[in-house]
């Protein structure tokens, strides 16, 4: 009897997992493709807002049908490295390079009933995110995707709203 109960639980769990994957694949069609970055706006604990990548950030987001993603975000205006060699950049130049870039890639899952997309980060410019699931609440309307980042690279109580436009 105990084996029968275990088998029933496994079948139920597998059925629920399959349903979630099926829903994700249906909804994934809205996500699959390439997206251009429109804006990144941070909201600080005191309610003040900043634009960490400037007024016209650059970026590319790719969602594949196979469930993989890649994100590249850059500050549009970054100082060049005077030495022409990133290994010889000054501390200030290195700080500008680090603070003007955010990239990561891995797999993603869309949960339309929860309005969340989960980025399962394989590798990231910010290594603290590697191996972690980053869950974002999203809104998708008229080929515009916006999501909220509650665990930003700035740490603390900073949240970010990121907006993308489908190409």
C-alpha positions in Angstrom: 0.0 0.0 0.0 2.8 2.3 0.9 4.5 1.7 -2.5 1.1 2.5 -4.2 0.9 5.8 -2.4 4.4 6.7 -3.4 3.7 5.9 -7.0 0.5 8.0 -6.9 2.4 11.0 -5.5 5.1 10.7 -8.1 2.6 10.5 -10.9 0.7 13.5 -9.5 3.9 15.5 -9.2 5.0 14.6 -12.7 1.6 15.6 -14.1 1.8 19.0 -12.4 5.4 19.5 -13.7 4.3 18.6 -17.3 1.4 21.0 -17.0 3.7 23.8 -16.0 6.1 23.1 -18.8 3.2 22.9 -21.3 1.9 26.3 -20.2 5.3 27.8 -20.3 5.9 26.6 -23.8 2.6 28.1 -25.0 3.3 31.4 -23.4 7.0 31.2 -24.4 6.0 32.1 -28.0 5.2 35.6 -26.9 8.7 35.8 -25.5 10.8 34.1 -28.1 12.9 36.4 -30.2 15.2 39.4 -29.7 14.4 42.5 -27.7 16.0 45.9 -27.5 16.5 47.7 -24.2 14.3 50.7 -23.7 15.0 51.7 -20.0 16.4 50.6 -16.7 15.2 52.6 -13.7 16.3 51.9 -10.1 14.0 52.8 -7.1 15.9 53.3 -3.9 14.7 52.6 -0.4 13.8 56.3 0.1 11.7 56.3 -3.1 14.2 58.3 -5.1 14.9 57.0 -8.7 18.1 56.7 -10.7 19.0 55.6 -14.2 22.1 53.3 -13.6 22.8 52.9 -17.3 21.9 56.4 -18.3 19.0 57.9 -20.2 19.5 55.9 -23.4 20.9 52.5 -22.3 21.9 49.9 -24.8 20.9 46.2 -24.5 19.8 43.0 -26.2 17.7 40.3 -24.7 17.3 37.0 -26.5 14.8 34.3 -25.6 15.1 31.0 -27.5 12.3 28.5 -28.2 14.5 25.9 -26.4 14.2 27.9 -23.1 17.5 29.6 -23.2 18.1 33.4 -22.7 20.9 35.9 -22.9 20.9 39.5 -21.6 23.4 42.3 -22.3 22.9 45.7 -20.8 25.3 48.6 -21.3 25.5 52.2 -20.3 25.5 54.1 -23.7 28.2 56.5 -22.7 31.3 54.8 -21.2 34.8 56.2 -21.2 37.3 54.5 -23.4 40.4 52.9 -21.8 43.2 55.4 -22.4 45.9 52.7 -22.7 43.9 50.8 -25.4 44.3 47.6 -23.3 41.7 46.6 -20.7 44.5 44.9 -18.7 46.1 48.3 -18.2 42.9 50.2 -17.3 43.1 52.6 -14.4 41.0 51.9 -11.3 38.5 54.6 -12.4 38.3 53.1 -15.9 37.7 49.7 -14.4 35.0 51.0 -12.1 33.3 52.7 -15.1 33.5 49.4 -17.1 32.0 47.4 -14.3 29.3 49.8 -13.4 28.3 50.3 -17.0 27.7 46.6 -17.8 25.3 43.9 -16.7 25.0 40.6 -18.6 23.9 37.1 -17.8 22.6 33.9 -19.5 21.0 30.6 -18.8 17.5 29.2 -19.0 14.2 30.7 -18.4 10.6 29.7 -17.5 7.5 31.7 -18.0 4.6 31.4 -15.5 1.7 33.2 -17.1 -0.7 32.5 -14.3 1.7 34.2 -11.8 2.9 36.8 -14.4 6.5 35.8 -13.6 9.5 34.9 -15.7 12.3 33.0 -13.9 15.9 33.5 -15.1 17.9 30.5 -14.1 21.3 32.1 -14.2 24.1 29.9 -15.5 26.8 32.6 -15.8 26.7 36.3 -15.1 29.0 39.4 -15.1 27.9 39.7 -11.5 29.0 36.3 -10.2 26.8 36.4 -7.1 23.9 35.6 -9.4 25.4 32.4 -10.9 23.5 29.3 -10.1 20.6 31.3 -8.7 17.0 31.6 -9.9 16.0 35.3 -10.5 12.2 35.6 -10.4 10.8 38.7 -12.1 7.1 39.9 -12.1 6.4 41.0 -15.7 3.9 42.8 -17.9 3.8 42.1 -21.6 1.7 44.4 -23.8 2.1 45.5 -27.5 5.5 43.9 -27.9 6.8 45.7 -24.8 8.1 43.6 -21.9 8.7 45.2 -18.5 9.8 43.3 -15.4 10.8 44.2 -11.8 14.2 43.1 -10.4 14.0 42.8 -6.6 17.5 41.3 -6.2 19.6 43.9 -8.1 23.4 44.0 -8.4 23.2 47.1 -6.1 22.0 45.0 -3.2 19.9 46.3 -0.3 16.5 47.7 -0.9 17.0 48.8 -4.5 14.6 47.5 -7.1 14.8 48.0 -10.8 12.3 48.2 -13.6 13.6 47.0 -16.9 11.7 47.7 -20.2 12.4 45.9 -23.5 10.8 46.3 -27.0 10.5 43.2 -29.2 12.3 43.6 -32.6 
